[in-house]
Every structure is written in structure tokens, then in C-alpha cells.
Amino acid sequence: MMLYYNRKYGQAVQELSICMAFAPEEEAKVLEAFVEKLHLLRLESSWKSLGHTGQLTVP
């Protein structure tokens, strides 16, 4: 969670993915939602670092 709060989304995704690999199936499903959100936050962060100001939309 500290990686999330420090906006180190790439590292947070990596750590949660490892946790998902070893977690029981029902816990892995819960973690999956967080990993998906972190992927989106990482995309948004990259988008903004390139100087884009508009919002990203998913078709």
C-alpha cells in the first residue's frame, strides 16, 4: 500500500501480482480489482508525464 500512496504504481502492480500468484483463489479475485486500477493509474501517470492534459477514455 505504501507504493500506492507514493505513486509508485509500477512497483505496486508487480508486488500485488506476486501476492495474487500465491493467494487462494477468492483472495486473488479481490486483489485483481486493485491491480487493474493500478494499471489504469500507471497509464494516467505516464500520459500526464508526457505533457498531455486531456482525460484518457476507453473505447
N, CA, C and O atoms as a Tripos MOL2 file, in Angstrom:
@<TRIPOS>MOLECULE
protein
  236   235    59     0     0
PROTEIN
NO_CHARGES

@<TRIPOS>ATOM
      1 N           0.8210   -1.2040    0.0000 N.3       1 MET1
      2 CA          0.0000    0.0000    0.0000 C.3       1 MET1
      3 C           0.8610    1.2620    0.0000 C.2       1 MET1
      4 O           0.4590    2.2960   -0.5340 O.2       1 MET1
      5 N           2.0400    1.1720    0.5980 N.am      2 MET2
      6 CA          2.9190    2.3500    0.6190 C.3       2 MET2
      7 C           3.3500    2.7330   -0.7940 C.2       2 MET2
      8 O           3.4910    3.9180   -1.0970 O.2       2 MET2
      9 N           3.5590    1.7540   -1.6510 N.am      3 LEU3
     10 CA          3.9250    2.0570   -3.0330 C.3       3 LEU3
     11 C           2.7960    2.8080   -3.7230 C.2       3 LEU3
     12 O           3.0480    3.7080   -4.5240 O.2       3 LEU3
     13 N           1.5590    2.4480   -3.4220 N.am      4 TYR4
     14 CA          0.4000    3.1320   -3.9930 C.3       4 TYR4
     15 C           0.3680    4.5880   -3.5350 C.2       4 TYR4
     16 O           0.1990    5.4940   -4.3500 O.2       4 TYR4
     17 N           0.5300    4.8080   -2.2450 N.am      5 TYR5
     18 CA          0.4760    6.1670   -1.7130 C.3       5 TYR5
     19 C           1.6430    7.0160   -2.1960 C.2       5 TYR5
     20 O           1.5170    8.2370   -2.2900 O.2       5 TYR5
     21 N           2.7670    6.3970   -2.5010 N.am      6 ASN6
     22 CA          3.9230    7.1240   -3.0210 C.3       6 ASN6
     23 C           3.8920    7.2240   -4.5440 C.2       6 ASN6
     24 O           4.8470    7.6860   -5.1670 O.2       6 ASN6
     25 N           2.7870    6.7850   -5.1300 N.am      7 ARG7
     26 CA          2.5670    6.8350   -6.5770 C.3       7 ARG7
     27 C           3.6030    6.0390   -7.3650 C.2       7 ARG7
     28 O           3.9700    6.4110   -8.4790 O.2       7 ARG7
     29 N           4.0650    4.9520   -6.7810 N.am      8 LYS8
     30 CA          4.9690    4.0360   -7.4760 C.3       8 LYS8
     31 C           4.1170    2.8800   -7.9910 C.2       8 LYS8
     32 O           4.2120    1.7460   -7.5190 O.2       8 LYS8
     33 N           3.2870    3.2060   -8.9690 N.am      9 TYR9
     34 CA          2.2730    2.2700   -9.4310 C.3       9 TYR9
     35 C           2.8640    1.0200  -10.0700 C.2       9 TYR9
     36 O           2.3490   -0.0800   -9.8680 O.2       9 TYR9
     37 N           3.9340    1.1760  -10.8350 N.am     10 GLY10
     38 CA          4.5490    0.0180  -11.4850 C.3      10 GLY10
     39 C           5.0280   -1.0110  -10.4810 C.2      10 GLY10
     40 O           4.8060   -2.2100  -10.6540 O.2      10 GLY10
     41 N           5.6870   -0.5400   -9.4270 N.am     11 GLN11
     42 CA          6.1660   -1.4510   -8.3860 C.3      11 GLN11
     43 C           5.0010   -2.0580   -7.6150 C.2      11 GLN11
     44 O           5.0460   -3.2290   -7.2360 O.2      11 GLN11
     45 N           3.9700   -1.2720   -7.3850 N.am     12 ALA12
     46 CA          2.8020   -1.7790   -6.6590 C.3      12 ALA12
     47 C           2.1120   -2.8830   -7.4560 C.2      12 ALA12
     48 O           1.6870   -3.8890   -6.8870 O.2      12 ALA12
     49 N           2.0010   -2.6950   -8.7700 N.am     13 VAL13
     50 CA          1.4010   -3.7240   -9.6270 C.3      13 VAL13
     51 C           2.2180   -5.0040   -9.5420 C.2      13 VAL13
     52 O           1.6650   -6.0980   -9.4320 O.2      13 VAL13
     53 N           3.5240   -4.8610   -9.5950 N.am     14 GLN14
     54 CA          4.4010   -6.0270   -9.5450 C.3      14 GLN14
     55 C           4.2380   -6.7910   -8.2290 C.2      14 GLN14
     56 O           4.1130   -8.0160   -8.2340 O.2      14 GLN14
     57 N           4.2370   -6.0770   -7.1150 N.am     15 GLU15
     58 CA          4.1110   -6.7350   -5.8140 C.3      15 GLU15
     59 C           2.7430   -7.3970   -5.6340 C.2      15 GLU15
     60 O           2.6480   -8.5120   -5.1230 O.2      15 GLU15
     61 N           1.6890   -6.7000   -6.0580 N.am     16 LEU16
     62 CA          0.3580   -7.2950   -5.9280 C.3      16 LEU16
     63 C           0.1900   -8.5020   -6.8440 C.2      16 LEU16
     64 O          -0.4950   -9.4620   -6.4940 O.2      16 LEU16
     65 N           0.8110   -8.4510   -8.0070 N.am     17 SER17
     66 CA          0.7410   -9.5970   -8.9160 C.3      17 SER17
     67 C           1.4070  -10.8190   -8.3000 C.2      17 SER17
     68 O           0.9180  -11.9390   -8.4530 O.2      17 SER17
     69 N           2.5060  -10.6110   -7.6150 N.am     18 ILE18
     70 CA          3.1830  -11.7110   -6.9200 C.3      18 ILE18
     71 C           2.2820  -12.2570   -5.8170 C.2      18 ILE18
     72 O           2.1530  -13.4710   -5.6570 O.2      18 ILE18
     73 N           1.6590  -11.3590   -5.0580 N.am     19 CYS19
     74 CA          0.7400  -11.7930   -3.9960 C.3      19 CYS19
     75 C          -0.4150  -12.6040   -4.5750 C.2      19 CYS19
     76 O          -0.8320  -13.6060   -3.9940 O.2      19 CYS19
     77 N          -0.9300  -12.1630   -5.7270 N.am     20 MET20
     78 CA         -2.0380  -12.8750   -6.3650 C.3      20 MET20
     79 C          -1.6370  -14.2920   -6.7550 C.2      20 MET20
     80 O          -2.4430  -15.2190   -6.6740 O.2      20 MET20
     81 N          -0.3960  -14.4510   -7.1730 N.am     21 ALA21
     82 CA          0.0700  -15.7710   -7.6180 C.3      21 ALA21
     83 C           0.0460  -16.7950   -6.4850 C.2      21 ALA21
     84 O          -0.1590  -17.9850   -6.7230 O.2      21 ALA21
     85 N           0.2560  -16.3320   -5.2610 N.am     22 PHE22
     86 CA          0.3270  -17.2490   -4.1230 C.3      22 PHE22
     87 C          -0.9270  -17.2440   -3.2520 C.2      22 PHE22
     88 O          -1.0480  -18.0490   -2.3290 O.2      22 PHE22
     89 N          -1.8480  -16.3480   -3.5440 N.am     23 ALA23
     90 CA         -3.0600  -16.2340   -2.7270 C.3      23 ALA23
     91 C          -4.0870  -17.2920   -3.1320 C.2      23 ALA23
     92 O          -4.0960  -17.7610   -4.2710 O.2      23 ALA23
     93 N          -4.9500  -17.6600   -2.1820 N.am     24 PRO24
     94 CA         -6.0780  -18.5350   -2.5380 C.3      24 PRO24
     95 C          -6.9480  -17.8360   -3.5890 C.2      24 PRO24
     96 O          -6.9370  -16.6090   -3.6910 O.2      24 PRO24
     97 N          -7.6800  -18.5980   -4.3480 N.am     25 GLU25
     98 CA         -8.4320  -18.0650   -5.4880 C.3      25 GLU25
     99 C          -9.3650  -16.9110   -5.1170 C.2      25 GLU25
    100 O          -9.4200  -15.9090   -5.8300 O.2      25 GLU25
    101 N         -10.0920  -17.0420   -4.0150 N.am     26 GLU26
    102 CA        -11.0390  -15.9740   -3.6410 C.3      26 GLU26
    103 C         -10.3170  -14.6820   -3.2670 C.2      26 GLU26
    104 O         -10.8280  -13.5960   -3.5420 O.2      26 GLU26
    105 N          -9.1450  -14.7730   -2.6480 N.am     27 GLU27
    106 CA         -8.3700  -13.5750   -2.3180 C.3      27 GLU27
    107 C          -7.7380  -12.9790   -3.5680 C.2      27 GLU27
    108 O          -7.6280  -11.7590   -3.6880 O.2      27 GLU27
    109 N          -7.3270  -13.8230   -4.4890 N.am     28 ALA28
    110 CA         -6.7330  -13.3460   -5.7410 C.3      28 ALA28
    111 C          -7.7420  -12.5300   -6.5430 C.2      28 ALA28
    112 O          -7.3760  -11.5500   -7.1920 O.2      28 ALA28
    113 N          -9.0060  -12.9320   -6.5020 N.am     29 LYS29
    114 CA        -10.0400  -12.1830   -7.2160 C.3      29 LYS29
    115 C         -10.2100  -10.7850   -6.6350 C.2      29 LYS29
    116 O         -10.4470   -9.8290   -7.3740 O.2      29 LYS29
    117 N         -10.0910  -10.6610   -5.3260 N.am     30 VAL30
    118 CA        -10.1940   -9.3490   -4.6790 C.3      30 VAL30
    119 C          -9.0010   -8.4820   -5.0790 C.2      30 VAL30
    120 O          -9.1600   -7.3000   -5.3850 O.2      30 VAL30
    121 N          -7.8160   -9.0700   -5.0740 N.am     31 LEU31
    122 CA         -6.6110   -8.3220   -5.4360 C.3      31 LEU31
    123 C          -6.6200   -7.9060   -6.9030 C.2      31 LEU31
    124 O          -6.0440   -6.8800   -7.2640 O.2      31 LEU31
    125 N          -7.2670   -8.6960   -7.7390 N.am     32 GLU32
    126 CA         -7.2930   -8.4140   -9.1730 C.3      32 GLU32
    127 C          -7.8820   -7.0370   -9.4700 C.2      32 GLU32
    128 O          -7.3950   -6.3370  -10.3590 O.2      32 GLU32
    129 N          -8.9080   -6.6460   -8.7490 N.am     33 ALA33
    130 CA         -9.5140   -5.3250   -8.9520 C.3      33 ALA33
    131 C          -8.5170   -4.2150   -8.6390 C.2      33 ALA33
    132 O          -8.4690   -3.2070   -9.3440 O.2      33 ALA33
    133 N          -7.7290   -4.3930   -7.5940 N.am     34 PHE34
    134 CA         -6.7210   -3.3910   -7.2460 C.3      34 PHE34
    135 C          -5.6310   -3.3170   -8.3100 C.2      34 PHE34
    136 O          -5.1710   -2.2270   -8.6520 O.2      34 PHE34
    137 N          -5.2220   -4.4540   -8.8280 N.am     35 VAL35
    138 CA         -4.1870   -4.4830   -9.8610 C.3      35 VAL35
    139 C          -4.6840   -3.7700  -11.1200 C.2      35 VAL35
    140 O          -3.9330   -3.0170  -11.7410 O.2      35 VAL35
    141 N          -5.9330   -3.9980  -11.4980 N.am     36 GLU36
    142 CA         -6.4970   -3.3220  -12.6650 C.3      36 GLU36
    143 C          -6.5160   -1.8140  -12.4680 C.2      36 GLU36
    144 O          -6.1880   -1.0620  -13.3850 O.2      36 GLU36
    145 N          -6.8980   -1.3710  -11.2820 N.am     37 LYS37
    146 CA         -6.9210    0.0700  -11.0060 C.3      37 LYS37
    147 C          -5.5080    0.6480  -11.0500 C.2      37 LYS37
    148 O          -5.3030    1.7410  -11.5770 O.2      37 LYS37
    149 N          -4.5430   -0.0710  -10.5060 N.am     38 LEU38
    150 CA         -3.1590    0.3990  -10.5400 C.3      38 LEU38
    151 C          -2.6340    0.5010  -11.9670 C.2      38 LEU38
    152 O          -1.8820    1.4220  -12.2860 O.2      38 LEU38
    153 N          -3.0210   -0.4350  -12.8220 N.am     39 HIS39
    154 CA         -2.6260   -0.3510  -14.2310 C.3      39 HIS39
    155 C          -3.1630    0.9430  -14.8430 C.2      39 HIS39
    156 O          -2.4440    1.6380  -15.5620 O.2      39 HIS39
    157 N          -4.4140    1.2610  -14.5620 N.am     40 LEU40
    158 CA         -5.0120    2.4870  -15.0920 C.3      40 LEU40
    159 C          -4.3400    3.7290  -14.5230 C.2      40 LEU40
    160 O          -4.1100    4.6950  -15.2500 O.2      40 LEU40
    161 N          -4.0220    3.7140  -13.2330 N.am     41 LEU41
    162 CA         -3.3320    4.8520  -12.6300 C.3      41 LEU41
    163 C          -1.9440    5.0260  -13.2270 C.2      41 LEU41
    164 O          -1.4860    6.1520  -13.4200 O.2      41 LEU41
    165 N          -1.2770    3.9220  -13.5180 N.am     42 ARG42
    166 CA          0.0480    3.9890  -14.1320 C.3      42 ARG42
    167 C          -0.0510    4.5690  -15.5410 C.2      42 ARG42
    168 O           0.7820    5.3840  -15.9370 O.2      42 ARG42
    169 N          -1.0540    4.1560  -16.2870 N.am     43 LEU43
    170 CA         -1.2800    4.7150  -17.6210 C.3      43 LEU43
    171 C          -1.5390    6.2140  -17.5560 C.2      43 LEU43
    172 O          -0.9730    6.9900  -18.3270 O.2      43 LEU43
    173 N          -2.3970    6.6070  -16.6300 N.am     44 GLU44
    174 CA         -2.7270    8.0190  -16.4710 C.3      44 GLU44
    175 C          -1.4930    8.8250  -16.0840 C.2      44 GLU44
    176 O          -1.2880    9.9270  -16.5910 O.2      44 GLU44
    177 N          -0.6830    8.2900  -15.2000 N.am     45 SER45
    178 CA          0.5360    8.9610  -14.7690 C.3      45 SER45
    179 C           1.4980    9.1380  -15.9440 C.2      45 SER45
    180 O           2.1010   10.2010  -16.0980 O.2      45 SER45
    181 N           1.6410    8.1100  -16.7640 N.am     46 SER46
    182 CA          2.5050    8.1910  -17.9460 C.3      46 SER46
    183 C           1.9690    9.2210  -18.9320 C.2      46 SER46
    184 O           2.7310    9.9950  -19.5100 O.2      46 SER46
    185 N           0.6750    9.2220  -19.1140 N.am     47 TRP47
    186 CA          0.0110   10.1560  -20.0220 C.3      47 TRP47
    187 C           0.3030   11.5920  -19.5950 C.2      47 TRP47
    188 O           0.6520   12.4340  -20.4230 O.2      47 TRP47
    189 N           0.1610   11.8640  -18.3140 N.am     48 LYS48
    190 CA          0.3920   13.2140  -17.8010 C.3      48 LYS48
    191 C           1.8690   13.5910  -17.8600 C.2      48 LYS48
    192 O           2.1960   14.7550  -18.0940 O.2      48 LYS48
    193 N           2.7670   12.6270  -17.6500 N.am     49 SER49
    194 CA          4.1990   12.9270  -17.6860 C.3      49 SER49
    195 C           4.6540   13.2980  -19.0950 C.2      49 SER49
    196 O           5.6890   13.9420  -19.2630 O.2      49 SER49
    197 N           3.8940   12.8990  -20.0970 N.am     50 LEU50
    198 CA          4.2040   13.2630  -21.4780 C.3      50 LEU50
    199 C           3.6500   14.6370  -21.8410 C.2      50 LEU50
    200 O           3.7960   15.0920  -22.9760 O.2      50 LEU50
    201 N           3.0200   15.2870  -20.8840 N.am     51 GLY51
    202 CA          2.5140   16.6320  -21.0970 C.3      51 GLY51
    203 C           1.0860   16.7030  -21.5920 C.2      51 GLY51
    204 O           0.6040   17.7900  -21.9120 O.2      51 GLY51
    205 N           0.4040   15.5950  -21.6640 N.am     52 HIS52
    206 CA         -0.9910   15.5880  -22.0920 C.3      52 HIS52
    207 C          -1.8750   16.0200  -20.9240 C.2      52 HIS52
    208 O          -1.6620   15.6110  -19.7830 O.2      52 HIS52
    209 N          -2.8610   16.8450  -21.2290 N.am     53 THR53
    210 CA         -3.7300   17.3280  -20.1620 C.3      53 THR53
    211 C          -5.1350   16.7480  -20.2350 C.2      53 THR53
    212 O          -5.8760   16.8000  -19.2540 O.2      53 THR53
    213 N          -5.5050   16.2010  -21.3700 N.am     54 GLY54
    214 CA         -6.8450   15.6410  -21.5200 C.3      54 GLY54
    215 C          -6.9960   14.3330  -20.7730 C.2      54 GLY54
    216 O          -6.0140   13.7110  -20.3670 O.2      54 GLY54
    217 N          -8.2380   13.9310  -20.6000 N.am     55 GLN55
    218 CA         -8.5130   12.6720  -19.9190 C.3      55 GLN55
    219 C          -8.3820   11.5130  -20.8970 C.2      55 GLN55
    220 O          -8.6480   11.6520  -22.0910 O.2      55 GLN55
    221 N          -7.9720   10.3850  -20.3740 N.am     56 LEU56
    222 CA         -7.9390    9.1660  -21.1690 C.3      56 LEU56
    223 C          -9.3300    8.5640  -21.1890 C.2      56 LEU56
    224 O         -10.0230    8.5630  -20.1720 O.2      56 LEU56
    225 N          -9.7400    8.0550  -22.3360 N.am     57 THR57
    226 CA        -11.0250    7.3760  -22.4080 C.3      57 THR57
    227 C         -10.8060    5.9820  -22.9690 C.2      57 THR57
    228 O          -9.9220    5.7590  -23.7970 O.2      57 THR57
    229 N         -11.5990    5.0800  -22.5210 N.am     58 VAL58
    230 CA        -11.5290    3.7080  -23.0010 C.3      58 VAL58
    231 C         -12.6580    3.5140  -23.9950 C.2      58 VAL58
    232 O         -13.8230    3.7280  -23.6590 O.2      58 VAL58
    233 N         -12.3230    3.1020  -25.2400 N.am     59 PRO59
    234 CA        -13.3840    2.9440  -26.2530 C.3      59 PRO59
    235 C         -14.2770    1.7660  -25.9420 C.2      59 PRO59
    236 O         -15.2170    1.4900  -26.6880 O.2      59 PRO59
@<TRIPOS>BOND
     1     1     2 1
     2     2     3 1
     3     3     4 2
     4     3     5 am
     5     5     6 1
     6     6     7 1
     7     7     8 2
     8     7     9 am
     9     9    10 1
    10    10    11 1
    11    11    12 2
    12    11    13 am
    13    13    14 1
    14    14    15 1
    15    15    16 2
    16    15    17 am
    17    17    18 1
    18    18    19 1
    19    19    20 2
    20    19    21 am
    21    21    22 1
    22    22    23 1
    23    23    24 2
    24    23    25 am
    25    25    26 1
    26    26    27 1
    27    27    28 2
    28    27    29 am
    29    29    30 1
    30    30    31 1
    31    31    32 2
    32    31    33 am
    33    33    34 1
    34    34    35 1
    35    35    36 2
    36    35    37 am
    37    37    38 1
    38    38    39 1
    39    39    40 2
    40    39    41 am
    41    41    42 1
    42    42    43 1
    43    43    44 2
    44    43    45 am
    45    45    46 1
    46    46    47 1
    47    47    48 2
    48    47    49 am
    49    49    50 1
    50    50    51 1
    51    51    52 2
    52    51    53 am
    53    53    54 1
    54    54    55 1
    55    55    56 2
    56    55    57 am
    57    57    58 1
    58    58    59 1
    59    59    60 2
    60    59    61 am
    61    61    62 1
    62    62    63 1
    63    63    64 2
    64    63    65 am
    65    65    66 1
    66    66    67 1
    67    67    68 2
    68    67    69 am
    69    69    70 1
    70    70    71 1
    71    71    72 2
    72    71    73 am
    73    73    74 1
    74    74    75 1
    75    75    76 2
    76    75    77 am
    77    77    78 1
    78    78    79 1
    79    79    80 2
    80    79    81 am
    81    81    82 1
    82    82    83 1
    83    83    84 2
    84    83    85 am
    85    85    86 1
    86    86    87 1
    87    87    88 2
    88    87    89 am
    89    89    90 1
    90    90    91 1
    91    91    92 2
    92    91    93 am
    93    93    94 1
    94    94    95 1
    95    95    96 2
    96    95    97 am
    97    97    98 1
    98    98    99 1
    99    99   100 2
   100    99   101 am
   101   101   102 1
   102   102   103 1
   103   103   104 2
   104   103   105 am
   105   105   106 1
   106   106   107 1
   107   107   108 2
   108   107   109 am
   109   109   110 1
   110   110   111 1
   111   111   112 2
   112   111   113 am
   113   113   114 1
   114   114   115 1
   115   115   116 2
   116   115   117 am
   117   117   118 1
   118   118   119 1
   119   119   120 2
   120   119   121 am
   121   121   122 1
   122   122   123 1
   123   123   124 2
   124   123   125 am
   125   125   126 1
   126   126   127 1
   127   127   128 2
   128   127   129 am
   129   129   130 1
   130   130   131 1
   131   131   132 2
   132   131   133 am
   133   133   134 1
   134   134   135 1
   135   135   136 2
   136   135   137 am
   137   137   138 1
   138   138   139 1
   139   139   140 2
   140   139   141 am
   141   141   142 1
   142   142   143 1
   143   143   144 2
   144   143   145 am
   145   145   146 1
   146   146   147 1
   147   147   148 2
   148   147   149 am
   149   149   150 1
   150   150   151 1
   151   151   152 2
   152   151   153 am
   153   153   154 1
   154   154   155 1
   155   155   156 2
   156   155   157 am
   157   157   158 1
   158   158   159 1
   159   159   160 2
   160   159   161 am
   161   161   162 1
   162   162   163 1
   163   163   164 2
   164   163   165 am
   165   165   166 1
   166   166   167 1
   167   167   168 2
   168   167   169 am
   169   169   170 1
   170   170   171 1
   171   171   172 2
   172   171   173 am
   173   173   174 1
   174   174   175 1
   175   175   176 2
   176   175   177 am
   177   177   178 1
   178   178   179 1
   179   179   180 2
   180   179   181 am
   181   181   182 1
   182   182   183 1
   183   183   184 2
   184   183   185 am
   185   185   186 1
   186   186   187 1
   187   187   188 2
   188   187   189 am
   189   189   190 1
   190   190   191 1
   191   191   192 2
   192   191   193 am
   193   193   194 1
   194   194   195 1
   195   195   196 2
   196   195   197 am
   197   197   198 1
   198   198   199 1
   199   199   200 2
   200   199   201 am
   201   201   202 1
   202   202   203 1
   203   203   204 2
   204   203   205 am
   205   205   206 1
   206   206   207 1
   207   207   208 2
   208   207   209 am
   209   209   210 1
   210   210   211 1
   211   211   212 2
   212   211   213 am
   213   213   214 1
   214   214   215 1
   215   215   216 2
   216   215   217 am
   217   217   218 1
   218   218   219 1
   219   219   220 2
   220   219   221 am
   221   221   222 1
   222   222   223 1
   223   223   224 2
   224   223   225 am
   225   225   226 1
   226   226   227 1
   227   227   228 2
   228   227   229 am
   229   229   230 1
   230   230   231 1
   231   231   232 2
   232   231   233 am
   233   233   234 1
   234   234   235 1
   235   235   236 2
@<TRIPOS>SUBSTRUCTURE
     1 MET1         2 RESIDUE 1 A MET
     2 MET2         6 RESIDUE 1 A MET
     3 LEU3        10 RESIDUE 1 A LEU
     4 TYR4        14 RESIDUE 1 A TYR
     5 TYR5        18 RESIDUE 1 A TYR
     6 ASN6        22 RESIDUE 1 A ASN
     7 ARG7        26 RESIDUE 1 A ARG
     8 LYS8        30 RESIDUE 1 A LYS
     9 TYR9        34 RESIDUE 1 A TYR
    10 GLY10       38 RESIDUE 1 A GLY
    11 GLN11       42 RESIDUE 1 A GLN
    12 ALA12       46 RESIDUE 1 A ALA
    13 VAL13       50 RESIDUE 1 A VAL
    14 GLN14       54 RESIDUE 1 A GLN
    15 GLU15       58 RESIDUE 1 A GLU
    16 LEU16       62 RESIDUE 1 A LEU
    17 SER17       66 RESIDUE 1 A SER
    18 ILE18       70 RESIDUE 1 A ILE
    19 CYS19       74 RESIDUE 1 A CYS
    20 MET20       78 RESIDUE 1 A MET
    21 ALA21       82 RESIDUE 1 A ALA
    22 PHE22       86 RESIDUE 1 A PHE
    23 ALA23       90 RESIDUE 1 A ALA
    24 PRO24       94 RESIDUE 1 A PRO
    25 GLU25       98 RESIDUE 1 A GLU
    26 GLU26      102 RESIDUE 1 A GLU
    27 GLU27      106 RESIDUE 1 A GLU
    28 ALA28      110 RESIDUE 1 A ALA
    29 LYS29      114 RESIDUE 1 A LYS
    30 VAL30      118 RESIDUE 1 A VAL
    31 LEU31      122 RESIDUE 1 A LEU
    32 GLU32      126 RESIDUE 1 A GLU
    33 ALA33      130 RESIDUE 1 A ALA
    34 PHE34      134 RESIDUE 1 A PHE
    35 VAL35      138 RESIDUE 1 A VAL
    36 GLU36      142 RESIDUE 1 A GLU
    37 LYS37      146 RESIDUE 1 A LYS
    38 LEU38      150 RESIDUE 1 A LEU
    39 HIS39      154 RESIDUE 1 A HIS
    40 LEU40      158 RESIDUE 1 A LEU
    41 LEU41      162 RESIDUE 1 A LEU
    42 ARG42      166 RESIDUE 1 A ARG
    43 LEU43      170 RESIDUE 1 A LEU
    44 GLU44      174 RESIDUE 1 A GLU
    45 SER45      178 RESIDUE 1 A SER
    46 SER46      182 RESIDUE 1 A SER
    47 TRP47      186 RESIDUE 1 A TRP
    48 LYS48      190 RESIDUE 1 A LYS
    49 SER49      194 RESIDUE 1 A SER
    50 LEU50      198 RESIDUE 1 A LEU
    51 GLY51      202 RESIDUE 1 A GLY
    52 HIS52      206 RESIDUE 1 A HIS
    53 THR53      210 RESIDUE 1 A THR
    54 GLY54      214 RESIDUE 1 A GLY
    55 GLN55      218 RESIDUE 1 A GLN
    56 LEU56      222 RESIDUE 1 A LEU
    57 THR57      226 RESIDUE 1 A THR
    58 VAL58      230 RESIDUE 1 A VAL
    59 PRO59      234 RESIDUE 1 A PRO
